[in-house]
Amino acid sequence: MAARARKKSLPQEAFPAHIESFAHDGRGVARVDGKAVFIEGALPGEDVTFVYTSIHRDYAEGKIEQVVTPAPGRVQPRCPSFGVCGGCSFQHLTDAAQIEEKQKLLLDQFRRIGKIEEVALWPPLTGPHWGYRHKARLGVKWVPKKGRVLVGFRERSSPFTTDLAFCPVLHPKVGERLQDLSELIGSLSVKDRLPQIEVAVGDERAALVFRILENASPDDLEKLAAFGVSFGFDIYLQRQGPDSVMPLHPENPPMLSYALVNQGIEFRFKPTDFTQVNVDINRKMVDRVMDVLDPVAGDTVLDLFCGIGNFTLPIAKRAQHVVGVEGNPESVERARQNAADNGLDNVEFHVADLTQDLKDAAWAHRRYDKILLDPSRAGAEEVLSYVPRWAPNRIVYVSCNPSTLARDAGILVHRHGYRLILAGVMDMFPQTAHVESIALFGKA
């Protein structure tokens, strides 16, 4: 048998590069010897030196060693763990420059993927740049060599948990308590059997869901409950899947809540329900959707991927009738309850997998005046085939992935005869390369 070819070792020296653009994940892109190189920590316009971290047939990856000529937007990151922690990728860029780069990425995706050349932009929706994360999943790791528990986000491109003293993007109630959480978990008998904490912060209350892989001792339970009392958290335990989440303290805690003040709506939700991480931007986003979707008396509106009704209920306050559709049964249950709590009886909700055939769904065979789409990162390609049947005169698309938004925009424009009227970014995740966006389509 022929001997296996040995893996080629990486060059050890640093190489010069000029950074031409951003990749979708926030890395700088350069061309070296005709090959694209994705360089961690580099900004467009910069001259840098870098070292290779991997080399592939069509591209390579590297990390910055020295900034020779810095970009005008480069700043000193606020967090000392920036560059190691995977929670942020843009702290070395000014807030204004972050928005500018996200708009460039959105427009580039419309051109390259959607084949739409001219796009009018809304002014970006912006909010707090720090302490904005109301939802998060934190990794937990007992490290015997360090003699303590690490609590934080995963390291970049690594399964390891970042050693964080604090986190400036998390809501301060949690971000300033990472060391306290580390000490708490380090005192438990199950410290090596507790891999994550789910964080959820509402307008009035905050909750921590501890994922524990074996039963905690009575002493452990007492310590966890005492932590909740000391720092004002509702404490939940999760032994298996999401259905196993149970409150520890208080025994019967009220549900978390957030209000859409301008819409006169309040939502209640469980810590494990999907809600937007940035409450301030969510309020502004809903206001913009309501302005541009413009539901009025007499309208029948379809809200796809509706979740717990974040958009459905405000629409129902203005439209004649609203149909909300969502694949998660628990979210639909929460949406129905929130509609009842807000006194709305002109809304109906359905559970449906919107990537599958909807021929047996009665709601899918109706006509709708207006449609709202708010899909996951995978986008809404499959369900768009029903648009001609629904024949809406206006479509608003909220997206967490500019690539799939651009693809779906191309379908609406080139296949279904709509025109892209306006689009824009919403700064849902400052300090990261994540691009949240919104687009308005009308009949061509």
C-alpha positions, 0 to 999 in steps of 0.5 A, spaced: 500 500 500 502 506 498 504 511 504 499 516 505 501 523 503 503 527 509 499 534 510 503 540 508 505 544 513 503 551 514 508 557 512 511 560 519 513 566 516 508 572 516 506 575 509 504 582 507 496 583 504 492 588 502 485 587 504 480 588 499 473 587 502 469 583 508 467 576 508 460 575 510 463 573 517 466 579 518 473 577 516 477 581 511 478 578 504 485 579 500 488 576 494 495 573 495 498 569 489 491 569 486 488 566 491 482 569 496 485 569 503 480 570 509 484 574 515 481 574 522 481 581 525 483 585 518 479 591 515 477 593 508 482 598 506 488 596 510 495 593 509 497 588 514 501 582 515 498 575 517 500 568 518 496 562 515 492 558 519 489 553 513 490 553 506 485 549 501 485 548 494 481 554 492 482 559 498 486 560 505 485 562 512 489 567 516 490 571 522 492 578 522 499 579 525 500 586 524 496 592 522 501 596 517 496 601 515 490 602 519 483 603 516 480 610 518 474 606 522 479 602 526 478 602 534 480 599 540 475 593 542 472 594 549 472 587 551 479 584 552 477 577 550 475 580 543 479 576 538 478 570 542 471 570 544 466 568 538 460 572 541 463 578 537 467 580 530 466 587 529 468 591 536 475 593 532 470 597 527 466 604 529 459 603 530 458 607 524 463 603 520 459 597 522 453 599 519 456 602 513 459 595 511 453 591 513 449 596 508 455 594 503 454 587 504 446 587 503 447 591 496 452 586 494 448 580 495 442 583 492 446 584 486 450 578 486 445 573 488 438 576 486 440 580 480 437 586 482 442 592 481 438 598 483 436 598 491 433 604 494 435 604 502 432 606 508 436 609 513 438 604 518 435 602 524 440 603 530 439 602 538 444 601 543 451 598 541 452 595 548 448 591 553 443 590 548 443 582 548 436 580 552 437 573 550 443 568 549 446 561 550 452 561 554 457 555 554 459 552 561 466 548 562 469 546 569 476 546 567 480 542 573 487 545 571 484 552 572 481 550 578 474 554 576 468 554 571 468 558 565 462 561 563 461 565 556 460 564 549 464 559 545 471 561 542 472 563 535 472 557 530 472 552 537 468 548 541 472 551 547 468 556 552 471 563 552 474 565 559 470 571 560 470 576 566 464 580 563 461 581 557 459 588 555 454 586 549 450 582 554 444 585 558 448 588 564 444 584 569 447 578 566 454 580 563 456 583 569 455 577 573 459 572 569 464 571 575 458 570 580 455 565 575 462 561 575 463 561 583 456 558 583 457 553 579 464 551 581 461 550 588 456 545 585 457 537 586 454 537 578 459 542 576 462 538 571 455 536 568 452 543 567 454 545 560 450 551 558 445 556 561 440 559 557 439 567 558 432 571 557 431 578 560 424 581 559 422 588 561 421 586 568 424 580 570 430 575 568 431 568 567 437 563 567 435 556 565 441 551 567 442 545 563 444 539 568 446 532 565 444 529 572 440 530 578 442 536 582 443 534 590 439 538 595 445 542 597 446 544 589 438 546 589 439 550 595 445 554 592 441 555 585 435 558 588 439 562 593 443 565 587 436 567 584 434 571 590 441 574 591 441 577 584 434 577 582 433 571 577 428 566 576 432 560 576 430 554 571 433 547 571 433 543 564 435 535 565 433 533 558 430 537 552 426 543 552 420 540 554 423 538 561 425 545 563 422 546 570 422 552 575 426 552 581 425 559 584 420 561 585 416 555 585 411 558 580 414 564 577 410 569 572 412 569 565 417 574 562 414 579 558 416 585 553 411 591 551 411 594 544 409 601 547 407 604 540 403 598 538 399 598 545 401 590 545 404 586 551 407 579 550 408 574 555 413 568 554 417 563 557 425 563 557 426 558 552 421 561 547 424 565 541 424 572 542 428 577 539 435 579 542 435 586 542 428 589 545 430 596 543 431 594 535 425 590 535 420 595 537 423 600 532 423 594 527 415 593 528 414 600 528 417 600 521 413 594 519 407 597 521 408 603 517 410 600 510 406 594 511 400 599 512 394 594 514 388 598 514 381 596 516 378 591 510 385 588 509 386 580 510 394 579 512 398 573 512 404 573 517 408 567 515 413 564 520 410 568 525 413 566 532 409 568 538 406 573 534 411 579 534 408 582 528 401 578 528 398 582 534 400 589 532 397 588 525 391 585 528 390 591 531 389 595 524 387 590 519 380 586 518 383 579 519 390 576 520 392 569 519 399 567 523 403 561 521 408 558 524 412 551 525 413 551 532 407 548 536 409 551 542 410 558 539 403 558 536 400 556 543 403 562 546 401 567 540 394 565 541 394 566 548 398 573 547 392 574 542 387 573 548 391 577 553 391 583 548 383 582 547 384 580 539 379 576 536 380 577 529 387 573 528 387 565 527 394 561 528 396 555 524 402 550 525 405 548 519 412 547 516 413 552 511 418 548 507 413 543 505 407 542 500 401 546 503 395 543 499 391 540 505 392 547 508 385 551 508 389 558 509 394 557 504 388 557 498 385 564 500 387 571 497 391 576 502 391 583 501 398 583 504 403 578 506 409 579 512 415 574 512 420 573 517 423 566 516 429 563 519 436 564 516 434 558 511 429 564 508 422 562 505 424 560 498 419 554 498 413 558 500 414 563 495 411 559 490 404 560 493 405 568 492 401 568 485 395 564 488 395 569 494 396 575 490 398 580 495 399 587 493 404 588 498 410 584 501 414 586 507 420 581 508 424 581 515 431 577 514 436 575 518 440 572 512 442 577 507 444 571 502 437 568 502 433 575 502 437 576 496 435 569 493 428 570 495 428 577 492 430 575 486 424 570 486 419 575 487 422 580 482 424 576 476 419 570 477 413 573 480 413 580 477 414 584 484 419 590 484 423 591 490 421 598 493 426 599 499 430 595 503 435 597 509 439 594 515 437 594 522 442 593 527 440 587 531 446 585 533 452 590 534 459 588 534 457 582 530 457 581 522 450 579 523 446 583 518 438 583 520 434 587 514 428 588 511 425 589 504 418 592 501 415 589 495 410 592 491 406 590 484 410 592 478 
